[in-house]
Amino acid sequence: MLVRLWAVAVMAAVCSCGAAEVAIEISADPPLPVANLFVNPGLEEGDARPEGWGVAASQPDVVDFEYPKTGGHQGAYLRVDAHGSTSNGYLSQPLSVLPDTLYRAGAWVRIRGGTMVMWLHAWVDGTRFDERAYLKSYGSLPLIPDFVKIEWTTSPDPEEWIWVGREFRTWPDQGNVNPHFGAYFSRGSMDLDDPFIGLARTTLSVRATGPGLAQVKVANEAGNEVFVSDKLAEGTAAFEHELPELPTDARYCVSVATTDGEVAERWYPEANE
Ligand SMILES: [Ca+2]
């Protein structure tokens, strides 16, 4: 039996900015920023290869791997050069997951040509779990750059790091997944860094106290409101609300208006940690 035990971080403060004596407490289960389940996710630890990761190709003579220690999305990264289209070339790390749970997985990719895949693989009761996301570049076409400029194609900028990821739900009996990131059977070259896998949803708990609470709102960083309370009854001094199923790749701002027209605000998490 799986027991979910999350440390719940609680942040509380009395905002002296404007609204008199309004306290806003915010907690989340799981807490944000949500944990990355990968070992050595930044690929920083390791000598010839990043520790904790598999680095392999189905045809080793077709795909070269390099492990530079600087110049990545942050610091060290993995470079994958596929000289032909007959092999994959993957960075991979199997891990345990909870069944029937929504996760988010991805990696930062800088692609000069070919096809990059994030391949999430598992066997569940003899059935293959298989979820993917792709990023393609025409940068390895022989016509580029002499006859066709890469910017005329739909290819990503070869100098830019791009996030390749998606959400996926594990199956009811699933206890593990083996994410792979890398070259998918096409000639090309790409860099990989900062893979992530973690829970995709959290439950936010909001509590506001103070004299004369009028309304409570919760918005994400983009300014989209995820919750707006009704106008609170006169004399309300405490308000509590739970918001389930919120995306974990965001910060949330709780704002509390009081009957005297002041607004107190608090962010969760407080800053980019
Ligand atoms: Ca790195």
Residues whose N, C-alpha, C, O or C-beta is under 5 A from the ligand:
A	BS01	CA	G42 L43 E44 G72 Q74 G75 A76 Y77 D193 D194
